[in-house]
Amino acid sequence: MAPILVAPAIQNRVCHSTGRPCGEKKEEHSPGSCYHPNIIMLKDSFFKPKRNYKEIDPDEILLDSRNIPDLDTDQFEGRLERPISRSILHGLVGLFIIIAGIFVVQSWKLSITHGAEYRLRSEKNSLRPSPLFAGRGLIYDRKGELLAWNVPQAEDEVPRREYATSTGLAHILGYVRYPSKDSNGFYYREDFEGVDGVENYFNEELRGVNGSRLIEVDARNTIVSQNVVRLPEQGNSLKLSIDSHVQSALYRNIENIASGGRFVGGAGLIMDVNTGEIIAMTSYPEYSPQIMSDNTDNIQVKALLNAPGLPFLDRAADGLYAPGSIVKPYIALGILEEKIIEPDAIVVTTGSISIPNPYDPNKTSVFRDWKNHGPLDMRRAIAVSSDAYFYITGGGYKDQKGLGILNMDRYLNMFGFGMPVPASFAQGKAGTIPSPPWKKKTFNEDWYIGDTYHTAIGQYGFQVTPLQVVRAVAAIANGGNLLAPTIISGDKPKIDHVIDIPAKNFDIVREGMRMSVESGTSQGMNVPYVRVATKSGTAELGKSKEKINSWITGFFPYEKPRYAFVIILEKGLVKDQSSAGAVMRRQLDWMKEHAPEYFLL
C-alpha cells in the first residue's frame, strides 16, 4: 500500500513570495502561494538543476569602467596577470632537453670519439704569446728626403732599420738596438731602443706600439696555428730641420782637408739666425749607423769602437776646444758697452806688450801679437785679429783701462759661453771661461794680469763647443737674441734671452767682421755671389804650441743675415792655421751651385 502524504497544518505554511507565515496578512499574497517549507526543500532537492558557480574576486566586483584610474596599459598597469600556459612550459622544457642533448653529444665526441687524438695534441702543442713589432717612425730632412725607414724581413719578423747612405749624418741620426730574444726564442726586450742622435733623443716619438698574437706550436717548435690579438701601430715620423745634401757636402769638405793626418778631426754647423733651426751639423770622423744598428759584423763594429779618431764623439756638440781669436767680437762688445774705449779711438800696437814678471820683478813677461799691426781702431783690430789691441783694451795696459776678467766673464756668459745650452736635441757641454775662482779651484794658484790677457784672446783654460759658438755668432747677426737651437723643421723659435746691448754696438762689431773678409784675415771668403762676415781664429795648443785648432765663424748674407756658421779643425800643424776658412770657402762654392736659395736676401 502506497504511503499517504498528509498535508501539514496551514499555520505551518509560509508564503512563497513574502517568506512570512500564511494568514498574517492575506492581502499580501495570493491563493495558492503558500507552501510548506519542507515540501519546498524536497522539491528543490529533486527537481532544481545544479549550477556551476565561479568565484568572483573582490577587485572584479568593485571594477567599474567609470572608476578606472589613469593607468599606462603599455606598461601593464591596471592589467590582471595570467599564469603561463602549459603549452609554453612544455616548449621550454623541450628546448632545454635539445640543448642538453647537443652538449652531451659534443662531449662524447671530444672525450670518447676523438679523446686520444686531442690528448696527444695537447701534450705536444703549446700556446705562447708573440709580439707583432711596430715599425719606428720615418725620419725626413727639411726637403722631404728620407733618411731612416723600415724594411720588412722575410725570415726575421723584426723589421730592419735602414739609413740613408749620405755621409755626415751619423751623429744626427744615431742608431738603434733591435728587440732581443733568448736561446728559447722568447723576446726579453720587445722594443727598439734608440742609442744615439735623433733615434735616442726622440725615441718615444719614433717608437711604435707593438701588437700581439697567440701562436700554437708543436713539440718541434713548428707553428701549427696563430691568431692576431692586437695589430701594431707604427711610430710617429719626424721632419728634421737639416738639409741632408748641405750637411753631406759640409762633411766631405771637412774630410777632404782634415784627412791625411793634417787634423785629428773636425766639425761644422750652419744655423738659421732667426729661428734657431740647424741646417747642418756634422762631425768628422763618424761611424756608420747601419753597421752599428745591424751589429752583425763584429770586425767592423770593433774597428769603429777602437778607432783613434773617436768617431762616436759628436765634436759639434760635445767637443771642447780652445777658441782662440773667435772670442774677440764678444770682448769688443763688452768693451763698447762698458765704454772702455771709443770704437774710433786709435791704439798703437807694436807687435807685443811687456809687463813685470810677477814671479821675478827683475824680469819682464812679454805678450806677443802674431804680427805688428801698428795703429788700430776697433773695427780694424777685429778685421786683422790683433792680439795686442785686445791685451790692452781687455786687460788694461799702462794708462789704458781694461775691461777686466770679471766683466769678460759676464759678457761672455751673455752669449752662452761657459753655460749649458738649453735642453734640446743639440745640448752639449758647458765649457769653461777662465776666472780667478776657476784657477784657484783647478790649480790652487792666484790670478795674474797675464791670465786676463790670455783670456781676452781665447787662450789659457778657455774651452767652448762649436754649438756654443754658432749660437753666439747668430746673436751678433740678429742683434742680440740668443736662440735655443732646434733640429725639428718648423719648430717655434725659442729665445733663451735677449742680450741688452745697443744696436749701434752690434753694428760696429758686424762691420769689423765684414772688414775681415774684405781686407783682413778672411779674404779667402770674399766671394762674388754672397757677402759674408767672418771672424777667424787659431788656438795654440800645449806648451810647445806646435799644434793648433783652426776656426772660422761668421754669417751671411751680410746685408740681411739669415745663417750663422762655424767650422773647427782639431789639432793640426801651425802651417795649416787657415784650413777652417778653406773648408767654408769650398762649402760656399758648393752651395752656390747646388743650393743657391740659401743666399737669397
Secondary structure, 3 states (H helix, E strand, C coil): CCCCCCCCCHHHCEECCCCCECCCCHHHCCCCCEECHHHHHHHHHHHCCCCCCCCCCHHHHHCCHHHCCCCCHHHCCCCCCCCCCHHHHHHHHHHHHHHHHHHHHHHHHHHHHCHHHHHHHHHHCEEEEEEECCCCCCEECCCCCEEEEEECCCCCCCCEEEECCCCCCHHHHCCEECCEECCCCCEEECCCEECCHHHHHCHHHHCCECEEEEEEECCCCCEEEEEEEECCECCCCEEECCCHHHHHHHHHHHHHHHCCCCEEEEEEEEEECCCCEEEEEEEECCCCHHHHHHCCCHHHHHHHHCCCCCCCCCHHHHCCECCHHHHHHHHHHHHHHCCCCCCCCCEECCCEEEEECCCCCCCEEEEECCCCCCEECHHHHHHHCCHHHHHHHHHCECCECCCCHHHHHHHHHHCCCCCCCCCCCCCCCCCECCCHHHHHHHHCCCCCHHHHHHHHCCCCCCEECHHHHHHHHHHHHHCCEEECCECECCCCCCEEEECCCCHHHHHHHHHHHHHHHHHCCCHHHCCCCCCCEEEEEEEEECCCCCEEEEEEEEEECCCCCCEEEEEEEEEEEHHHCCHHHHHHHHHHHHHHHHCHHHHCC
